[in-house]
Amino acid sequence: LEAEVRSQIDGATDEAGLDAVRVAALGKKGSVSLMMRELGKMSPEERQVMGPALNGLKTRLNDVIEARKADLEAAALNAALASETVDVTLPVRPEPKGSLHPITQVMEELAVIFADMGFAVAEGPDVETDFHNFTALNFPEGHPARDTQDTFFMKPDAEGMRKVLRTHTSPVQIRTMLEGKTPIRIIAPGRVYRCDWDQTHTPMFHQVEGLVIDKETHMGHLKGTLMDFIAAFFETDQVEAQFRPHHFPFTEPSAEMDVRYERVGDAVKVGSGDKWMEILGCGMVHPNVIRNCGLDPDEYQGFAFGMGVDRLAMLKYGAPDLRDFFNSDVRWMAHYGFSP
Ligand code: PHE
């Protein structure tokens, strides 16, 4: 029996198989245990011989099983180590890195381009007075842009004054001119708000305003500045632009500037195609606005422009839907080449 059990122990290839052998020999109904039970029926003399013999057998088998178990465990461990080795020379898995928001990146690009042209940066509040956002900018009472359709109005204060979420960065023109320090050459980047939502409109978007006030400023300066700007921004002088006559209450004459683009598959490509995207409004500052800010329009003239930063980002980076800019998807950012 001992020889037979020993060969079974040697033959066990894993811990489960070994345990089955152990139960078959030493378990409650195992072959060795059954023999131990026979001891009761034996004569005292027989028992004196067989008792120690069976106990010895049991101990030896237990020892052999333990030894075999240790061997199997070591073998299992070695196999696991061999199959699960870590190659420390492999490159690490790429983890998304933090970066500035694409719009912030484009705003910074714009600030650098205009700084090179001598523009300083000015700022104003997002929550504006009706005076700065509309009245001083020569919006007639009851002008459609004052309508609740476009403008987010705040609750009236104790005096019944209703502030607005600024609908454009043009109120910064007013704030800057009211300071009275001429000549003026500023840009004003910031958030603006309008009740609008589709592929090219979000209720919060970004503009960069520009204002130049000086003596003998004319439309040629405006056009030259903006043509230089798009060449710098798109990093080519091949981008075709058109000035379309337009109307703004605060400029006269006024225009909108469009750049040529097309949709290529899922992306937007600037410089070719038969579509025009409006990127900014501009014009010569209206004499009423200059007067509203305490300056003499016979002495000072100037030009202003307000550009949609988000549109510019779409065009430059080829993103087809403006709304994606505000979905916080790092895979989208990487796809459109916005790097940390
Ligand atoms: N404020 C205008 C807009 O938001 C843009 C603009 C700015 C037009 C300055 C002319 C001059 O549409």
Boltz pocket constraint, residues with backbone or C-beta under 6 A from the ligand:
constraints:
  - pocket:
      binder: B
      contacts: [[A, 167], [A, 168], [A, 169], [A, 170], [A, 210], [A, 248], [A, 251], [A, 254], [A, 255], [A, 280], [A, 281], [A, 282], [A, 283], [A, 304], [A, 305], [A, 306], [A, 307]]
      max_distance: 6.0
